């Protein structure tokens, strides 16, 4: 089995009603898994709240205090600017520290489940806030739950952690937290930063000092489609696993490389989200005795993409082949009245409206050359 870390408190990480980061995705995923008969009540684990000491595994004490004050409306505009708070992307909201610490605590709960042998796999799809820095908020992310969890597993459980990031945006905050560290390998496949936030993640970012070669970036071209994405992903990730030989995998499963996502420029379909977790599951079986922790991340098409992608991750953690065919009708009925767009009837309905990219060959060739340049160093 696997464990699903969840509480309604995780839904309260919400900047404002019209903000694209909407944790309703988490509730949609939970109810979809329940309708699929994949998630039972005994598999749902309530998370704990991360302590200040745990947050300080990565974040500066001064920053944590600033977040507390900002969440109470007590931080000046000048101080907010200093810490990346109250920006257009990451505006302040009431009880911001408490809600952010809850997300980190949920990822730490998933870590303990796996590290204590309660289960081989666990997930917190409310997490994956990979843009948070040691002393600065960025890109919808206040605290970086993945970075805290990696350092936590390093110190408490002496693990060599492979971090896998398939979000369309580069996993900058996690990468730079461990840029000089050879006990952690950060892997990120993402849309090139030429057109997309945060603008980092070039192939030249390989780590520094002891951490040289322990950061691997696969910046794919805008409008990359399924086959090129998956070819780059599988080949490079196999190279990373053989090079690093991890004790445990922590994967960030952003669902925003889909062509229906409103914030990015990649052109994947649900085929990619069927395959990604199957590849990670196979590598976890080969290298980590099945130990695998999954978090969420980006994904701004709340009804048509994110819950379907995350259901595939949980399903793979159970050891099942990917979900296909019809989506449960009761789940569609449950949510359709709240959606402003049609919820799909089948897992691959997105193929019906898909328009092939005219530059497909050029994009594929560009990605192949980029991939060859990355893996030649390993």
C-alpha positions as CSV (number, residue, x, y, z in Angstrom):
1,X,0.0,0.0,0.0
2,X,1.0,3.7,0.3
3,X,0.0,6.6,2.5
4,X,-1.8,9.8,1.6
5,X,-1.0,12.7,3.9
6,X,-3.9,15.0,4.1
7,X,-5.9,17.4,6.3
8,X,-8.4,20.1,5.4
9,X,-5.9,22.6,6.9
10,X,-3.7,22.0,3.8
11,X,-6.5,23.6,1.7
12,X,-6.0,26.9,3.6
13,X,-2.7,27.8,1.9
14,X,-4.5,30.4,-0.3
15,X,-3.2,33.8,-1.3
16,X,-6.5,35.2,-2.6
17,X,-9.6,33.9,-4.5
18,X,-8.3,34.9,-7.9
19,X,-4.7,33.6,-7.4
20,X,-3.7,30.7,-9.7
21,X,-2.3,28.6,-6.9
22,X,-5.4,26.8,-5.7
23,X,-5.2,23.9,-3.3
24,X,-8.7,22.7,-4.3
25,X,-6.5,20.5,-6.6
26,X,-5.7,18.5,-3.5
27,X,-9.3,17.9,-2.6
28,X,-10.1,16.9,-6.2
29,X,-7.3,14.4,-6.1
30,X,-8.4,12.9,-2.9
31,X,-12.0,12.5,-4.0
32,X,-10.9,11.0,-7.4
33,X,-8.8,8.4,-5.7
34,X,-11.7,7.5,-3.4
35,X,-14.0,7.1,-6.4
36,X,-11.4,4.9,-8.1
37,X,-11.4,2.7,-4.9
38,X,-7.7,3.3,-4.6
39,X,-7.8,5.4,-1.4
40,X,-9.3,4.1,1.9
41,X,-9.7,6.0,5.1
42,X,-7.0,4.0,6.8
43,X,-4.5,5.1,4.2
44,X,-5.1,8.8,5.0
45,X,-2.6,10.2,7.5
46,X,-3.1,13.5,9.3
47,X,0.0,15.7,9.1
48,X,1.9,17.4,11.9
49,X,3.0,21.0,11.8
50,X,6.6,21.7,11.2
51,X,8.4,23.3,14.1
52,X,10.5,26.5,13.8
53,X,13.6,24.3,14.4
54,X,12.6,22.1,11.5
55,X,12.0,25.1,9.2
56,X,15.5,26.4,10.2
57,X,17.1,23.3,8.7
58,X,16.8,25.4,5.5
59,X,15.3,28.8,6.3
60,X,16.8,31.7,8.2
61,X,15.3,32.5,11.6
62,X,15.0,36.2,10.6
63,X,12.9,35.1,7.6
64,X,10.6,32.9,9.6
65,X,9.9,35.7,12.0
66,X,9.2,38.0,9.1
67,X,6.7,35.5,7.7
68,X,4.9,35.3,11.1
69,X,4.7,39.1,11.3
70,X,3.5,39.4,7.6
71,X,0.7,36.9,8.3
72,X,-0.5,39.1,11.1
73,X,-0.2,42.3,9.0
74,X,2.7,43.6,11.0
75,X,5.5,43.8,8.4
76,X,6.3,47.0,6.6
77,X,6.4,47.3,2.8
78,X,10.1,47.8,3.0
79,X,10.6,44.6,5.0
80,X,8.2,42.7,2.8
81,X,10.4,43.7,-0.2
82,X,13.5,42.5,1.6
83,X,12.0,39.0,2.1
84,X,10.1,38.6,-1.2
85,X,6.8,38.9,0.6
86,X,3.6,40.6,-0.5
87,X,4.7,40.5,-4.1
88,X,2.3,40.0,-7.1
89,X,3.1,36.3,-7.1
90,X,3.3,35.7,-3.4
91,X,1.0,38.1,-1.6
92,X,0.6,38.1,2.2
93,X,-2.4,36.3,3.7
94,X,-3.8,35.8,7.2
95,X,-1.9,33.1,9.3
96,X,0.6,32.7,6.4
97,X,3.2,31.2,8.7
98,X,0.8,28.6,10.2
99,X,-0.5,27.5,6.8
100,X,2.9,27.3,5.3
101,X,4.3,25.3,8.3
102,X,1.4,22.9,7.9
103,X,2.5,22.1,4.3
104,X,6.1,21.5,5.4
105,X,4.9,19.4,8.3
106,X,2.8,17.3,5.8
107,X,5.9,16.5,3.8
108,X,7.9,15.7,6.9
109,X,5.1,13.4,7.9
110,X,5.5,11.6,4.6
111,X,9.2,11.3,5.2
112,X,8.8,9.7,8.6
113,X,6.3,7.2,7.2
114,X,8.8,5.9,4.7
115,X,11.9,6.3,7.0
116,X,10.3,4.5,9.9
117,X,9.3,1.6,7.7
118,X,5.5,2.2,8.1
119,X,5.3,2.1,4.3
120,X,7.6,2.2,1.3
121,X,5.9,5.1,-0.2
122,X,3.9,8.2,0.9
123,X,2.7,11.4,-0.7
124,X,1.8,15.0,0.2
125,X,0.3,16.6,-2.9
126,X,-0.2,19.8,-1.0
127,X,3.6,20.3,-1.0
128,X,6.2,20.8,-3.7
129,X,6.8,24.5,-3.1
130,X,10.2,24.4,-4.9
131,X,10.8,28.2,-5.4
132,X,11.2,29.1,-1.7
133,X,14.7,30.2,-0.7
134,X,16.5,30.3,2.6
135,X,15.6,33.9,3.3
136,X,13.1,34.8,0.6
137,X,9.7,33.9,-0.8
138,X,9.3,33.4,-4.5
139,X,6.9,32.1,-7.1
140,X,3.9,31.2,-4.9
141,X,6.3,29.6,-2.4
142,X,6.9,30.8,1.2
143,X,8.6,27.8,2.8
144,X,10.4,25.2,0.7
145,X,8.9,21.9,2.0
146,X,11.0,19.7,-0.3
147,X,14.3,21.3,0.7
148,X,13.4,21.1,4.4
149,X,12.5,17.4,4.0
150,X,15.7,16.6,2.2
151,X,17.9,18.2,4.9
152,X,15.7,16.5,7.5
153,X,16.3,13.0,6.0
154,X,20.0,13.8,5.6
155,X,20.4,14.7,9.3
156,X,18.0,12.4,11.0
157,X,18.2,9.3,8.8
158,X,21.6,9.8,7.1
159,X,20.0,9.4,3.6
160,X,21.4,10.2,0.2
161,X,18.4,11.8,-1.4
162,X,17.7,12.1,-5.1
163,X,15.2,15.0,-5.8
164,X,13.3,14.6,-9.1
165,X,11.4,17.7,-10.3
166,X,9.1,17.4,-13.3
167,X,7.4,20.8,-12.9
168,X,7.5,23.0,-16.0
169,X,9.3,25.6,-13.9
170,X,12.9,25.0,-12.8
171,X,13.3,23.8,-9.2
172,X,15.6,26.6,-8.3
173,X,15.0,26.9,-4.5
174,X,15.8,23.2,-4.0
175,X,18.7,23.2,-6.3
176,X,20.5,26.1,-4.7
177,X,19.9,24.8,-1.2
178,X,22.1,21.8,-2.0
179,X,24.4,23.3,-4.7
180,X,27.6,22.4,-2.9
181,X,26.4,19.1,-1.5
182,X,27.3,15.6,-2.8
183,X,24.9,13.8,-0.4
184,X,21.9,15.2,-2.4
185,X,21.4,15.2,-6.1
186,X,18.8,17.6,-7.6
187,X,17.3,16.7,-11.0
188,X,15.0,19.1,-12.8
189,X,13.4,18.7,-16.3
190,X,11.6,22.0,-17.2
191,X,10.8,24.5,-19.9
192,X,13.8,26.5,-20.7
193,X,14.1,29.7,-18.7
194,X,14.3,31.8,-21.8
195,X,10.6,32.5,-21.7
196,X,9.5,31.2,-18.3
197,X,10.0,32.0,-14.6
198,X,12.4,31.7,-12.8
199,X,14.8,31.9,-15.8
200,X,17.3,29.5,-14.2
201,X,18.0,25.8,-14.8
202,X,20.5,26.0,-17.7
203,X,22.6,22.9,-18.5
204,X,25.7,24.8,-17.1
205,X,24.2,24.7,-13.6
206,X,25.9,21.5,-12.4
207,X,26.7,22.3,-8.8
208,X,29.8,23.8,-7.2
209,X,32.7,22.5,-5.1
210,X,31.8,19.1,-3.6
211,X,28.4,19.3,-5.3
212,X,29.8,19.5,-8.8
213,X,27.7,17.2,-11.1
214,X,25.1,16.7,-8.4
215,X,22.7,19.2,-10.0
216,X,21.3,18.0,-13.3
217,X,19.1,20.2,-15.4
218,X,17.2,19.3,-18.5
219,X,15.8,22.5,-20.0
220,X,13.5,21.5,-22.8
221,X,12.4,23.8,-25.6
222,X,9.0,25.6,-25.5
223,X,6.2,23.6,-27.1
224,X,7.9,20.3,-26.4
225,X,5.5,17.4,-26.8
226,X,5.1,14.0,-25.1
227,X,7.5,11.8,-26.9
228,X,10.4,14.3,-26.7
229,X,9.7,15.1,-23.1
230,X,9.6,11.4,-22.1
231,X,12.7,10.5,-24.1
232,X,14.7,13.2,-22.4
233,X,13.3,12.4,-19.0
234,X,13.8,8.7,-19.0
235,X,17.3,8.7,-20.5
236,X,18.7,11.5,-18.3
237,X,17.0,10.2,-15.1
238,X,18.5,6.7,-15.6
239,X,21.9,8.3,-16.0
240,X,21.3,10.4,-12.8
241,X,20.3,7.3,-10.8
242,X,23.3,5.2,-12.0
243,X,25.6,8.1,-11.2
244,X,24.2,8.9,-7.7
245,X,22.8,5.6,-6.5
246,X,20.3,7.2,-4.1
247,X,19.0,5.8,-0.8
248,X,15.6,7.4,-1.3
249,X,13.7,9.4,-4.0
250,X,11.7,12.5,-3.4
251,X,9.8,13.6,-6.5
252,X,8.1,16.9,-7.1
253,X,5.2,16.3,-9.5
254,X,4.2,19.7,-11.0
255,X,1.4,19.1,-13.5
256,X,2.0,22.3,-15.5
257,X,3.8,20.9,-18.6
258,X,0.4,20.1,-20.0
259,X,-0.7,22.0,-23.1
260,X,-3.9,23.1,-21.2
261,X,-2.0,24.7,-18.4
262,X,-2.5,28.5,-18.5
263,X,0.9,29.6,-17.2
264,X,3.5,27.6,-19.3
265,X,4.4,26.9,-22.9
266,X,5.0,23.1,-23.0
267,X,2.7,20.9,-25.1
268,X,2.4,17.6,-23.3
269,X,-0.8,15.6,-22.9
270,X,-1.9,13.2,-20.2
271,X,0.3,10.6,-21.8
272,X,3.3,12.2,-20.1
273,X,1.6,12.1,-16.7
274,X,0.7,8.4,-17.2
275,X,4.4,7.6,-17.9
276,X,6.3,9.8,-15.5
277,X,5.4,8.0,-12.2
278,X,5.8,4.6,-13.9
279,X,9.4,5.5,-14.7
280,X,10.0,6.8,-11.2
281,X,8.4,3.7,-9.6
282,X,10.7,1.4,-11.7
283,X,13.8,3.3,-10.7
284,X,12.8,3.4,-7.0
285,X,12.4,-0.4,-7.2
286,X,15.9,-0.7,-8.8
287,X,17.8,1.7,-6.6
288,X,16.0,2.5,-3.3
289,X,14.2,-0.7,-2.4
290,X,11.0,1.0,-3.4
291,X,11.4,4.0,-1.0
292,X,9.7,7.0,-2.7
293,X,8.1,10.2,-1.4
294,X,6.0,12.3,-3.7
295,X,4.9,15.9,-3.4
296,X,2.7,18.1,-5.6
297,X,3.9,21.4,-7.1
298,X,2.6,23.5,-10.0
299,X,-0.5,22.8,-12.0
300,X,-2.9,25.6,-12.7
301,X,-5.6,23.7,-14.6
302,X,-7.4,22.6,-11.5
303,X,-10.2,20.5,-13.0
304,X,-8.8,19.0,-16.2
305,X,-5.1,18.2,-15.4
306,X,-3.7,18.4,-11.9
307,X,-6.0,15.8,-10.1
308,X,-5.6,13.4,-13.0
309,X,-1.8,13.7,-13.0
310,X,-1.6,13.2,-9.2
311,X,-3.9,10.2,-9.2
312,X,-1.5,8.6,-11.6
313,X,1.3,9.2,-9.1
314,X,-0.6,7.6,-6.3
315,X,-1.7,4.7,-8.5
316,X,2.0,4.1,-9.5
317,X,3.0,4.1,-5.8
318,X,0.5,1.2,-5.3
319,X,2.4,-0.7,-8.0
320,X,-0.4,-0.5,-10.6
321,X,0.0,0.1,-14.3
322,X,-1.3,3.5,-15.4
323,X,-4.9,4.6,-15.3
324,X,-6.8,4.7,-18.6
325,X,-10.3,4.4,-20.0
326,X,-13.2,6.2,-18.3
327,X,-12.9,8.5,-15.3
328,X,-15.5,7.7,-12.6
329,X,-18.8,9.4,-13.5
330,X,-19.7,10.1,-9.8
331,X,-16.5,12.2,-9.5
332,X,-17.3,14.2,-12.6
333,X,-20.8,14.9,-11.3
334,X,-19.4,15.9,-7.9
335,X,-17.2,18.6,-9.4
336,X,-18.6,19.7,-12.7
337,X,-20.9,22.4,-11.3
338,X,-17.9,24.1,-9.7
339,X,-15.8,24.0,-12.9
340,X,-16.0,26.6,-15.6
341,X,-14.7,24.1,-18.1
342,X,-15.7,20.6,-19.1
343,X,-14.2,17.9,-16.9
344,X,-13.0,15.1,-19.1
345,X,-14.8,11.7,-19.3
346,X,-11.7,9.7,-20.1
347,X,-8.0,9.9,-19.0
348,X,-6.9,10.7,-22.6
349,X,-9.7,13.0,-23.7
350,X,-7.1,15.8,-24.1
351,X,-5.9,14.1,-27.2
352,X,-9.1,15.0,-29.0
353,X,-8.4,18.8,-29.2
354,X,-4.7,18.5,-29.4
355,X,-3.0,20.4,-32.3
356,X,0.4,19.1,-33.4
357,X,3.1,21.7,-33.1
358,X,4.4,22.8,-36.5
359,X,8.1,23.0,-35.3
360,X,8.0,19.4,-33.8
361,X,11.1,18.2,-35.7
362,X,13.2,21.2,-34.9
363,X,12.1,21.1,-31.2
364,X,12.9,17.4,-30.9
365,X,16.4,17.8,-32.5
366,X,17.2,20.8,-30.2
367,X,16.2,18.7,-27.2
368,X,18.3,15.7,-28.3
369,X,21.4,17.9,-28.7
370,X,20.7,19.5,-25.3
371,X,20.4,16.0,-23.7
372,X,23.6,14.8,-25.2
373,X,25.5,17.8,-23.8
374,X,24.1,17.1,-20.3
375,X,24.7,13.4,-20.0
376,X,28.2,13.4,-21.6
377,X,29.6,14.5,-18.2
378,X,28.4,11.4,-16.5
